Amino acid sequence: MIVATPPPLRNACVAGFQAALAILIALALTHVSPWPQLVGFPALGALAALFGRYASLQRRRKIVFICGALLTAGVFIPSLVSLAGAAPAAMVVVLALSAGAFTIAVSTWGLGGPGAVIFVFAAGAVMGPVDAWQTVVERTVATGLGALLAFTICALTDRLRSREAAGSAPPALKPPPMSHQLVVAGRITLGAAIVAGISHAAGWHYPAWAAIGATAVMQGTHLHVTMNRSLQRMAGTVLGACIVWAILAQDPGFWAVAAAIVLFQFITEVIIGYNYALGQITITPMALLMTHLAAPVAASNMPVERVLDTIVGAALGIVFALIFSTVDDRAYLARRRRKMQARR
């Protein structure tokens, strides 16, 4: 329930502006191009602008470039597997393995927040069947161009960020031993596979959202962070789904939906530093509306399924975080509890 001002707020606003501008340009140019059916993929690539907001100018460019490449790979590899004839159940396994692989990539390269969940979102966007090489190439190129757009915008506008915060940011931490990374990636892979499998078996249309929910809460650095994020994610998603339900009930046109996506993206980057739940209230409409643009469905129950998938993913994320927690996790939680009791 704690609301704390992110340090500094200026960088959050600049990051929100960069991401919103990249998404706006990506959506607009694709919509008026000869390939309007690809409108969601350049916007996915533009999400690379979300990373490295507190890094130095040089390191920020490296982070955004790597994230753009990972987003592009997140679209290309599942599309390629689908083209090879993989069944829906096999695609769930591919999604879970992607969650683990992206977790290792984020840790190895020190990419920071928002972490592997963004790349899992990209992989989840291409879970449907693919029947032609042309589709794979178009999706991949479109995502790569969106990532290139994000890189260009960040390179041109990064000097708007607080130089003091960027210059004084600590150097990238040495990644943990690969054995530790594999343990973390393994539990996230297993958790994502189980929750996405449950969603798929239940007949829900978007099992990727369950995997995203599990990945988001299980990538927390400490056990209490995982618990808090699970509750915050569930509460924020319910409210956010109600908002997008009200928007879609008005049967809005493309430009209205695009404007809402851009607005929600900017607001998310500004307020998520105050409290994770607040960010979920706005990032949920952004993600659902982007999904709606990519595949419009009249009278869709998409918001309801998003809530159900998130609750399943977050709840099982808590269970797996407890089952696979280490002695260090539990000792840290005990010390933190004693400190809080002493303050009272």
PEDA-V250536 format. One record per residue. N is the residue number from 1. NEAR is the number of other ideal C-beta (glycine too) atoms within 8 Angstrom. Layout:
[[N | NEAR] [N | NEAR]]
//
This chain:
[[1 | 3] [2 | 4] [3 | 6] [4 | 7] [5 | 6] [6 | 9] [7 | 5] [8 | 9] [9 | 10] [10 | 9] [11 | 14] [12 | 13] [13 | 10] [14 | 13] [15 | 13] [16 | 14] [17 | 11] [18 | 13] [19 | 16] [20 | 13] [21 | 10] [22 | 14] [23 | 14] [24 | 10] [25 | 11] [26 | 15] [27 | 15] [28 | 9] [29 | 9] [30 | 15] [31 | 10] [32 | 6] [33 | 7] [34 | 3] [35 | 8] [36 | 9] [37 | 4] [38 | 11] [39 | 12] [40 | 11] [41 | 16] [42 | 17] [43 | 16] [44 | 15] [45 | 20] [46 | 16] [47 | 15] [48 | 15] [49 | 13] [50 | 11] [51 | 13] [52 | 11] [53 | 11] [54 | 8] [55 | 10] [56 | 8] [57 | 8] [58 | 6] [59 | 10] [60 | 14] [61 | 12] [62 | 8] [63 | 14] [64 | 15] [65 | 10] [66 | 10] [67 | 17] [68 | 16] [69 | 9] [70 | 11] [71 | 18] [72 | 13] [73 | 8] [74 | 14] [75 | 17] [76 | 12] [77 | 11] [78 | 15] [79 | 14] [80 | 9] [81 | 11] [82 | 14] [83 | 12] [84 | 6] [85 | 5] [86 | 8] [87 | 6] [88 | 7] [89 | 8] [90 | 9] [91 | 13] [92 | 14] [93 | 9] [94 | 13] [95 | 19] [96 | 14] [97 | 9] [98 | 14] [99 | 17] [100 | 13] [101 | 9] [102 | 14] [103 | 16] [104 | 11] [105 | 12] [106 | 14] [107 | 11] [108 | 8] [109 | 9] [110 | 9] [111 | 11] [112 | 10] [113 | 4] [114 | 6] [115 | 11] [116 | 13] [117 | 11] [118 | 13] [119 | 15] [120 | 18] [121 | 13] [122 | 14] [123 | 18] [124 | 13] [125 | 13] [126 | 12] [127 | 12] [128 | 5] [129 | 4] [130 | 10] [131 | 5] [132 | 7] [133 | 6] [134 | 6] [135 | 11] [136 | 13] [137 | 8] [138 | 11] [139 | 14] [140 | 12] [141 | 8] [142 | 14] [143 | 17] [144 | 11] [145 | 11] [146 | 19] [147 | 16] [148 | 10] [149 | 14] [150 | 18] [151 | 13] [152 | 8] [153 | 13] [154 | 13] [155 | 8] [156 | 6] [157 | 11] [158 | 11] [159 | 6] [160 | 6] [161 | 12] [162 | 8] [163 | 7] [164 | 7] [165 | 13] [166 | 14] [167 | 7] [168 | 5] [169 | 9] [170 | 3] [171 | 4] [172 | 5] [173 | 6] [174 | 4] [175 | 8] [176 | 6] [177 | 5] [178 | 5] [179 | 6] [180 | 8] [181 | 14] [182 | 9] [183 | 9] [184 | 11] [185 | 12] [186 | 9] [187 | 12] [188 | 16] [189 | 12] [190 | 10] [191 | 14] [192 | 17] [193 | 13] [194 | 11] [195 | 17] [196 | 15] [197 | 11] [198 | 11] [199 | 14] [200 | 12] [201 | 6] [202 | 6] [203 | 4] [204 | 11] [205 | 4] [206 | 13] [207 | 14] [208 | 14] [209 | 14] [210 | 18] [211 | 19] [212 | 13] [213 | 18] [214 | 19] [215 | 18] [216 | 14] [217 | 16] [218 | 13] [219 | 12] [220 | 10] [221 | 3] [222 | 10] [223 | 13] [224 | 8] [225 | 9] [226 | 14] [227 | 10] [228 | 9] [229 | 13] [230 | 13] [231 | 10] [232 | 12] [233 | 16] [234 | 12] [235 | 10] [236 | 16] [237 | 15] [238 | 9] [239 | 11] [240 | 15] [241 | 15] [242 | 9] [243 | 11] [244 | 13] [245 | 9] [246 | 8] [247 | 12] [248 | 13] [249 | 6] [250 | 6] [251 | 4] [252 | 8] [253 | 5] [254 | 7] [255 | 6] [256 | 8] [257 | 13] [258 | 13] [259 | 8] [260 | 13] [261 | 15] [262 | 12] [263 | 9] [264 | 13] [265 | 14] [266 | 12] [267 | 10] [268 | 13] [269 | 14] [270 | 11] [271 | 11] [272 | 12] [273 | 10] [274 | 9] [275 | 12] [276 | 11] [277 | 11] [278 | 12] [279 | 13] [280 | 16] [281 | 11] [282 | 13] [283 | 14] [284 | 16] [285 | 14] [286 | 13] [287 | 10] [288 | 14] [289 | 15] [290 | 12] [291 | 12] [292 | 13] [293 | 14] [294 | 9] [295 | 5] [296 | 5] [297 | 7] [298 | 4] [299 | 4] [300 | 8] [301 | 6] [302 | 13] [303 | 13] [304 | 8] [305 | 12] [306 | 15] [307 | 11] [308 | 9] [309 | 16] [310 | 14] [311 | 11] [312 | 13] [313 | 18] [314 | 17] [315 | 10] [316 | 13] [317 | 18] [318 | 12] [319 | 8] [320 | 14] [321 | 15] [322 | 8] [323 | 6] [324 | 8] [325 | 8] [326 | 6] [327 | 5] [328 | 6] [329 | 10] [330 | 10] [331 | 8] [332 | 10] [333 | 11] [334 | 8] [335 | 8] [336 | 10] [337 | 8] [338 | 8] [339 | 8] [340 | 8] [341 | 7] [342 | 6] [343 | 5] [344 | 4]]
//
